[in-house]
């Protein structure tokens, strides 16, 4: 071996080899990326964990017990409270009222919001003023809405009518005078009118954003192919509004299932307008039955989950498919 090769080998052996980063070092690097963000959202996670999921867990345990008095220690009874609730006459009637209210409210607000959005999308004059006018009811609380509509839907007969009934009498439209929310069969359908009035502007804004989000190139291509204006909306625009429609149904559906303040403001605690949320409030704060009230609350949570969970699953799957 030549001296030069020997010296080169000796120099190489004498140099310190580069150290590969250890496991602890890699953990520190990763922590620097996610730890600041975790610390930022940690208070929100703790609050949600305690006051949302913790309260849901506590309510569920109470619904599965026989604690039918505030000072009573309850024991586990399983689903007994859930089954016994259906044996009462008031609970099925309240559920039926909620179903009627939900159907009329969701259907009416969807149709009216879609129609208003369509009119604005067609280039209605004074669009900004109409948008403000239609969205203004959203700034009013359900309590204030209920107070006003309680006067408008006063069920007094024609000779001492007020509100809408008085207006019908004034214009000789006595055949339109009715009992409104006190009607035994269609009272809850009338009760949905104030909610439709208040939320249709919000649904209009959703649909208007959906209409404006459809590329004009698609509409022009359909017109070139011979589609009429209605055909353009039917075959091009409306299929693009399915996500907006689904979102609107979810929002309106979960609001209608747990409606409370509007019912109380208009009808109070009358049985003719009873819904599960009002029944729960009466059970907890007047009858003083915690287990029964928690059972009603659990049913409301399940009903809302039936609306919300499929929407969340659909949204997650859509995001994953778009990310591929």
ZITA-V983000 format. One record per pair of residues at least 6 apart in sequence whose ideal C-beta (glycine too) atoms are under 6 Angstrom apart, sorted by the first residue. I is the first residue (numbers start at 1). J is the second residue. If there is no record, write none. Layout:
i | j
I | J
I | J
//
This chain:
i | j
59 | 294
59 | 297
62 | 290
62 | 291
62 | 294
63 | 81
63 | 294
63 | 295
63 | 298
64 | 76
65 | 74
65 | 291
66 | 74
66 | 75
66 | 77
67 | 74
67 | 290
67 | 291
68 | 289
68 | 291
70 | 288
81 | 291
81 | 295
82 | 295
85 | 91
85 | 295
94 | 274
94 | 275
94 | 276
94 | 279
97 | 188
97 | 274
97 | 275
98 | 275
98 | 276
100 | 188
101 | 188
101 | 191
101 | 192
101 | 256
102 | 256
104 | 189
104 | 192
105 | 192
105 | 195
105 | 256
106 | 252
106 | 253
108 | 196
109 | 196
109 | 199
109 | 200
109 | 203
109 | 252
112 | 200
113 | 200
113 | 203
113 | 204
113 | 207
114 | 207
116 | 134
116 | 204
117 | 204
117 | 207
117 | 208
117 | 211
120 | 127
120 | 208
121 | 211
134 | 201
134 | 204
135 | 201
137 | 197
137 | 198
137 | 201
138 | 201
138 | 202
142 | 261
142 | 262
143 | 261
143 | 265
145 | 194
145 | 198
146 | 262
146 | 265
146 | 266
147 | 265
149 | 194
150 | 266
151 | 163
152 | 163
152 | 164
153 | 180
153 | 181
154 | 162
154 | 163
155 | 179
155 | 180
155 | 182
156 | 162
158 | 169
158 | 174
158 | 177
161 | 169
165 | 177
168 | 176
168 | 177
180 | 190
181 | 187
181 | 190
181 | 191
181 | 267
181 | 273
182 | 272
187 | 272
191 | 273
203 | 248
206 | 244
206 | 248
210 | 241
210 | 244
214 | 237
214 | 240
218 | 236
219 | 232
222 | 232
222 | 236
250 | 307
250 | 311
253 | 307
254 | 304
254 | 307
257 | 303
257 | 304
258 | 277
258 | 300
260 | 277
263 | 273
263 | 275
263 | 278
267 | 273
276 | 296
276 | 300
280 | 293
280 | 296
280 | 297
283 | 289
283 | 292
283 | 293
284 | 293
//
